[in-house]
Amino acid sequence: MTTVLAPVAGAAMGLRSVPDPVFSEGLVGPGMAIEPDREPGRVISPIAGTIVKLHPHAFVVVGDDGRGVLVHLGIDTVQLRGEGFELLAAEGDRVSAGQPVVAWDPAGIEAGGRSPVCPVVALDAVAGAVTGVAEGAVKAGDELFEWA
């Protein structure tokens, strides 16, 4: 069982509510999303492990058990080419659960016409593997879901 933490503060919601079919249809895997609070902050690692992919708008952390979790900061934010994001870690770094990885401003993302919603995905997980999902308001570091 892997406990996946909320990487940002906001309102927990199902992936089906994400305004992007890649996430809403579960094409990358099951998980949850967070409608983030609209204030600048730090995005934390949802699990302990190694950062195997790091872009300003998204990162993947793989735990020692081989399970990878994708955190995607906003929808279509790759088009920003890093503007509005600050990397606080590097690809290949070992991180603890709760360690800051990226700094960003969700209100700035939204002001640019993009959704700041944050999908948090259990990569390569089978349907039904995500349980114990959070509901309502979460703080960064709260338990978001369990990965069986």
N, C-alpha and C positions, 0 to 999 in steps of 0.2 A: 504494500500500500504506500503510495506517495501522496503526501499532503502538499497541495499547491496553494501558495499564498497570493493574496491580492497584490499586484505590483503597484497599484495606484489607489487613491481614495476616490470613492464615488458610489454609484448605485449599481449593484450586481444585477445582471440580466442574462437571459439565455442567448446563445449564439444566433438563434433564429431571428432575433431582433436587430442584428447587425446589418447595416445598409450596404452589404457587399455579398453577392452569392457565393463567393469562394468560402467565406466564413459561415454565412447563414445556412448553407446547405451541407455544412460539415465536410467539405471536400478536403480540408487539411487535417481534420480530426475533430473529436468532440472537445468540449470545454465550456467556458463561460466568457462573458464580456463584462466590461465595466464602463458605464457612462461616467467619465471622470468629473470630479469637482473642477470648476473653472478657475483654478489658481496655479501659478507656477509651482513646480515641485520636482521631486526626484522619483524616478521609477526604480523600484527595487527588484532584485532577482526573486522569482517565485519559488525557487528550489535551490538547494546547494548543488554545486557542480562546476562544470567548465563551460565558459562561453564559447560555443563553436561557430556561431555566426553573430556578427554585430554590425548593424547599420544604424544610422541615427534614428530611424523611425521603427526599427524592429530588431529583436535579438532572440537567439535560441540558446537555452542553457540545458546541457545534458548532465544528468546525475550519474553517480557511480554505478547505478543499476542499468544504465544505458537508455533511460527514459528521457526524452527531450520535450521541453516546454517552450512554445513560441509565444512571445509577447509582441503584439503589433500595436504601435501607438498611432491611432487614427486610421482613417480610410483614405486611400490615395495619397498618403503623405510621402511616399517615395518620390513623388513629383516635386517635393520641396528641396530635394538634393541636400538635405541636412540642415537647411535653414530653420532656426527655431529649436534646435536640439543641441545638447552638449553631451559628448561621450564622457562618462566618468570611469570607464573600465576599458579593457582592450580584448580583442578576440584572443582566445587562448588562456585568459585569466581564470583562475579558480575563484569562485565566489561562494559566499555563504548565503543561505536563505535570508532575505531582508537587506542584503548589501546593495547600495545604490549603483545603478548601471548607466542611466541616462537622466539628464535634466531636461525639462520641457515646460511649455506653457500651453495647456489645452485651449485656453481662451484665444490665444494667438492662432492656433490651428483653425478654430471655428471662425474667427474673424476673416480668415482667408478663404472661407466658403467650403471647408472640409469638415467632415464629422470627426470629432476627437475620440470616438468610442474605441475602447481597447480590447480586442479579442485576446483571450489567453487560452491556448490550445494545447491539448495533450497529443503530441505528434505520433502518428502511427498507432494510436490506440484504437481498439475495437469499439464499435457502438455499444453503449451501456457500461463502459469502463469508468465513466465519470459519475460519482455519487456524492451525496452529502453537500450539495451545492448551496452556496450562500444566497440569501435573499435580502433585498433592501440595501441599506447603507453599509458600506465596508470601509475600513481604514486600510492604508497600505500596511501589509504584514498580517492582516486577518486571514483566517483560513477561507479560501475561495471554493475549493472542491477537493475531493479525494479521488485518486486514480488507483482503481483496484487492479 
